[in-house]
Amino acid sequence: MTLDIPSQYETILQNAVASGAFASQEDALKHALELLAVEQQAPAQSGSADRAARFRAWAEGHSPANHFVDDSRESIY
């Protein structure tokens, strides 16, 4: 397959490779297409209730800290 990529997008690919984020332009393009595929598979957001439900599901996926955690502001200074 041969693609004609507009120069602005080619520059983005070149910059991504130059920054060291990707080994090649093909890798950068593959990553972009994978993100597009995920975006297309994600359900349409129905608003704040949907965001809140997804956040709760994300939070519940993490194990709780079973030890003391100093979350006071004084501990960061």
ROZAKOL-312488 format. One record per atom (N, C-alpha, C): residue number from 1; x, y, z; chain; residue in one letter; atom name. Coordinates in Angstrom, 3 decimals. Atoms other than C-alpha are relative to their C-alpha. Example, Ala and Ser with C-alpha at 12.3 -4.5 7.8 and 13.67 -1.06 7.14 Angstrom:
REM ROZAKOL-312488
  seq         X         Y         Z  mol  type  atom
    1     0.890    -1.190     0.000    A     a     N
    1    12.300    -4.500     7.800    A     a    CA
    1     0.900     1.200     0.000    A     a     C
    2    -0.820    -1.190    -0.060    A     s     N
    2    13.670    -1.060     7.140    A     s    CA
    2    -0.770     1.090     0.730    A     s     C
END
This chain:
REM ROZAKOL-312488
  seq         X         Y         Z  mol  type  atom
    1     0.849    -1.170     0.000    A     m     N
    1     0.000     0.000     0.000    A     m    CA
    1     0.898     1.237     0.000    A     m     C
    2    -0.720    -1.269     0.067    A     t     N
    2     1.260     3.452    -0.865    A     t    CA
    2    -0.938     1.099     0.451    A     t     C
    3     0.815    -1.103    -0.504    A     l     N
    3    -0.006     6.494     0.983    A     l    CA
    3     0.661     1.326    -0.326    A     l     C
    4    -0.481    -1.369     0.172    A     d     N
    4     0.333    10.161     0.125    A     d    CA
    4    -0.363     0.749     1.270    A     d     C
    5     0.214    -0.665    -1.279    A     i     N
    5     0.765    11.890     3.479    A     i    CA
    5     0.294     1.486    -0.175    A     i     C
    6    -0.253    -1.436     0.093    A     p     N
    6     0.373    15.675     3.605    A     p    CA
    6     1.261     0.381     0.767    A     p     C
    7    -1.293    -0.380    -0.566    A     s     N
    7     3.603    17.455     4.471    A     s    CA
    7    -0.066     0.318     1.488    A     s     C
    8     0.103    -0.325    -1.429    A     q     N
    8     2.330    18.687     7.838    A     q    CA
    8     0.025    -1.263     0.856    A     q     C
    9     0.007     1.253    -0.758    A     y     N
    9     1.730    15.078     8.963    A     y    CA
    9     1.333    -0.727    -0.137    A     y     C
   10    -1.329     0.593     0.186    A     e     N
   10     5.008    13.894     7.513    A     e    CA
   10     0.997     0.655     0.957    A     e     C
   11    -0.865    -0.713    -0.940    A     t     N
   11     6.733    16.568     9.587    A     t    CA
   11    -0.216    -0.505     1.422    A     t     C
   12     0.306     0.540    -1.331    A     i     N
   12     4.971    15.268    12.700    A     i    CA
   12     0.672    -1.360     0.173    A     i     C
   13    -0.644     1.316    -0.068    A     l     N
   13     6.211    11.745    11.927    A     l    CA
   13     1.510     0.138     0.126    A     l     C
   14    -1.444    -0.206    -0.053    A     q     N
   14     9.743    12.988    11.324    A     q    CA
   14     0.437     0.504     1.371    A     q     C
   15    -0.325    -0.534    -1.323    A     n     N
   15     9.736    14.938    14.589    A     n    CA
   15    -0.114    -1.079     1.079    A     n     C
   16     0.162     1.083    -0.972    A     a     N
   16     8.479    11.905    16.505    A     a    CA
   16     1.198    -0.937    -0.028    A     a     C
   17    -1.188     0.856     0.132    A     v     N
   17    11.379     9.836    15.158    A     v    CA
   17     1.234     0.741     0.503    A     v     C
   18    -1.160    -0.789    -0.417    A     a     N
   18    13.901    12.631    15.727    A     a    CA
   18     0.074     0.149     1.516    A     a     C
   19     0.021    -0.144    -1.457    A     s     N
   19    12.805    12.948    19.360    A     s    CA
   19     0.400    -1.290     0.707    A     s     C
   20    -0.357     1.283    -0.595    A     g     N
   20    13.609     9.289    19.903    A     g    CA
   20    -1.193    -0.794     0.502    A     g     C
   21     1.202     0.686    -0.470    A     a     N
   21    10.025     8.346    20.690    A     a    CA
   21    -0.303    -1.255    -0.818    A     a     C
   22     0.243     1.133     0.880    A     f     N
   22     9.906     5.959    17.731    A     f    CA
   22     1.251    -0.301    -0.804    A     f     C
   23    -1.174     0.408     0.771    A     a     N
   23    12.499     3.982    15.804    A     a    CA
   23    -0.128     0.392    -1.467    A     a     C
   24     0.200    -0.320     1.416    A     s     N
   24    10.941     4.787    12.429    A     s    CA
   24    -1.331     0.728    -0.171    A     s     C
   25     1.269    -0.655     0.316    A     q     N
   25     8.179     6.771    10.762    A     q    CA
   25    -1.122    -1.029    -0.050    A     q     C
   26     1.004     1.061     0.055    A     e     N
   26     6.373     3.475    10.213    A     e    CA
   26    -0.495    -0.343     1.401    A     e     C
   27     0.400     0.277    -1.376    A     d     N
   27     6.394     2.812    13.971    A     d    CA
   27    -0.891     1.111     0.546    A     d     C
   28     0.801    -1.128    -0.462    A     a     N
   28     5.041     6.293    14.671    A     a    CA
   28    -1.393    -0.035    -0.636    A     a     C
   29     1.289     0.083     0.688    A     l     N
   29     2.290     5.868    12.081    A     l    CA
   29    -0.826    -1.168     0.531    A     l     C
   30     0.703     1.162    -0.568    A     k     N
   30     1.416     2.424    13.450    A     k    CA
   30    -0.606     0.372     1.349    A     k     C
   31     0.508    -0.432    -1.302    A     h     N
   31     1.066     3.945    16.920    A     h    CA
   31    -1.219     0.906    -0.174    A     h     C
   32     1.122    -0.906     0.253    A     a     N
   32    -1.200     6.690    15.579    A     a    CA
   32    -1.241    -0.767    -0.445    A     a     C
   33     1.140     0.790     0.476    A     l     N
   33    -3.385     4.129    13.821    A     l    CA
   33    -0.584    -0.866     1.117    A     l     C
   34     0.501     0.762    -1.148    A     e     N
   34    -3.611     2.018    16.982    A     e    CA
   34    -0.847     0.888     0.903    A     e     C
   35     0.794    -0.938    -0.794    A     l     N
   35    -4.819     5.090    18.877    A     l    CA
   35    -1.344     0.284    -0.670    A     l     C
   36     1.236    -0.226     0.740    A     l     N
   36    -7.392     5.724    16.163    A     l    CA
   36    -0.945    -1.190     0.165    A     l     C
   37     0.823     1.199    -0.159    A     a     N
   37    -8.623     2.129    16.421    A     a    CA
   37    -0.634    -0.050     1.384    A     a     C
   38     0.529    -0.016    -1.362    A     v     N
   38    -9.013     2.441    20.195    A     v    CA
   38    -1.080     1.060     0.125    A     v     C
   39     0.970    -1.094    -0.057    A     e     N
   39   -10.814     5.755    19.802    A     e    CA
   39    -1.316    -0.401    -0.671    A     e     C
   40     1.202     0.399     0.717    A     q     N
   40   -13.251     4.249    17.305    A     q    CA
   40    -0.764    -1.089     0.735    A     q     C
   41     0.656     1.074    -0.744    A     q     N
   41   -13.965     1.282    19.577    A     q    CA
   41    -0.615     0.496     1.300    A     q     C
   42     0.498    -0.538    -1.270    A     a     N
   42   -14.596     3.446    22.659    A     a    CA
   42    -1.438     0.479    -0.182    A     a     C
   43     1.386    -0.484     0.111    A     p     N
   43   -18.265     4.141    23.364    A     p    CA
   43    -0.039     1.517     0.061    A     p     C
   44     0.162    -1.453    -0.009    A     a     N
   44   -19.426     7.668    22.794    A     a    CA
   44    -0.271     0.460     1.423    A     a     C
   45     0.206    -0.502    -1.346    A     q     N
   45   -19.292     9.706    25.968    A     q    CA
   45    -1.394     0.585     0.126    A     q     C
   46     1.350    -0.512    -0.206    A     s     N
   46   -22.704    10.407    27.383    A     s    CA
   46    -0.028     1.110     1.033    A     s     C
   47    -0.027    -1.110    -0.936    A     g     N
   47   -21.542    13.116    29.726    A     g    CA
   47     0.752    -0.324     1.265    A     g     C
   48    -0.758     0.118    -1.243    A     s     N
   48   -20.281    13.485    33.244    A     s    CA
   48    -0.299    -1.301     0.734    A     s     C
   49     0.328     1.259    -0.678    A     a     N
   49   -22.112    10.393    34.573    A     a    CA
   49     0.829    -1.143    -0.572    A     a     C
   50    -0.808     1.043     0.642    A     d     N
   50   -20.302     8.213    32.046    A     d    CA
   50     1.465     0.134     0.403    A     d     C
   51    -1.386    -0.233    -0.420    A     r     N
   51   -16.942     9.806    32.883    A     r    CA
   51     0.216    -0.442     1.438    A     r     C
   52    -0.107     0.379    -1.410    A     a     N
   52   -17.571     9.303    36.589    A     a    CA
   52    -0.004    -1.515     0.150    A     a     C
   53     0.059     1.458    -0.074    A     a     N
   53   -18.482     5.647    36.057    A     a    CA
   53     1.308    -0.619    -0.481    A     a     C
   54    -1.273     0.533     0.485    A     r     N
   54   -15.326     5.044    34.013    A     r    CA
   54     1.131     0.274     0.979    A     r     C
   55    -1.018    -0.310    -0.999    A     f     N
   55   -13.230     6.791    36.660    A     f    CA
   55    -0.106    -0.957     1.180    A     f     C
   56     0.169     0.934    -1.116    A     r     N
   56   -14.737     4.642    39.422    A     r    CA
   56     0.485    -1.391    -0.375    A     r     C
   57    -0.473     1.308     0.448    A     a     N
   57   -14.069     1.507    37.388    A     a    CA
   57     1.522    -0.031    -0.045    A     a     C
   58    -1.462    -0.086     0.035    A     w     N
   58   -10.468     2.651    36.857    A     w    CA
   58     0.561    -0.056     1.415    A     w     C
   59    -0.495    -0.059    -1.375    A     a     N
   59   -10.005     3.429    40.550    A     a    CA
   59    -0.144    -1.348     0.699    A     a     C
   60     0.211     1.305    -0.629    A     e     N
   60   -11.457     0.092    41.633    A     e    CA
   60     0.973    -1.046    -0.526    A     e     C
   61    -0.977     0.922     0.570    A     g     N
   61    -8.905    -1.623    39.415    A     g    CA
   61     1.361     0.076     0.668    A     g     C
   62    -1.268    -0.157    -0.708    A     h     N
   62    -6.094    -0.449    41.697    A     h    CA
   62    -0.136    -0.552     1.412    A     h     C
   63     0.051     0.542    -1.349    A     s     N
   63    -5.248    -2.195    44.933    A     s    CA
   63     0.192     1.125     1.013    A     s     C
   64    -0.120    -1.057    -1.011    A     p     N
   64    -5.644    -0.111    48.089    A     p    CA
   64     1.349    -0.071     0.713    A     p     C
   65    -1.232    -0.039    -0.786    A     a     N
   65    -2.635     0.985    50.125    A     a    CA
   65    -0.321    -0.562     1.380    A     a     C
   66     0.251     0.645    -1.286    A     n     N
   66    -2.531    -1.292    53.168    A     n    CA
   66     0.985     0.466     1.059    A     n     C
   67    -0.930    -0.576    -0.959    A     h     N
   67    -0.142     0.981    55.039    A     h    CA
   67    -0.306     1.482     0.119    A     h     C
   68     0.234    -1.424    -0.209    A     f     N
   68    -0.093     4.528    56.367    A     f    CA
   68     0.562     0.805    -1.166    A     f     C
   69    -0.432    -0.899     1.077    A     v     N
   69     0.098     7.122    53.615    A     v    CA
   69    -0.242     1.424     0.498    A     v     C
   70     0.098    -1.385    -0.457    A     d     N
   70     0.860    10.683    54.681    A     d    CA
   70    -0.367     0.865    -1.193    A     d     C
   71     0.452    -0.820     1.127    A     d     N
   71    -1.216    12.740    52.271    A     d    CA
   71    -0.252     1.444     0.413    A     d     C
   72     0.151    -1.397    -0.420    A     s     N
   72    -1.038    15.984    54.222    A     s    CA
   72     0.903     0.893    -0.833    A     s     C
   73    -0.806    -0.955     0.785    A     r     N
   73     0.299    19.052    52.458    A     r    CA
   73     1.373     0.216     0.620    A     r     C
   74    -1.267    -0.241    -0.673    A     e     N
   74     3.023    19.428    55.070    A     e    CA
   74     1.064    -1.013    -0.407    A     e     C
   75    -0.983     1.037     0.336    A     s     N
   75     4.646    16.190    53.930    A     s    CA
   75     0.693     0.255    -1.334    A     s     C
   76    -0.635    -0.233     1.300    A     i     N
   76     5.495    17.633    50.519    A     i    CA
   76     0.970     1.156     0.022    A     i     C
   77    -0.914    -1.141    -0.076    A     y     N
   77     7.521    20.592    51.764    A     y    CA
   77     1.292    -0.384     0.636    A     y     C
END
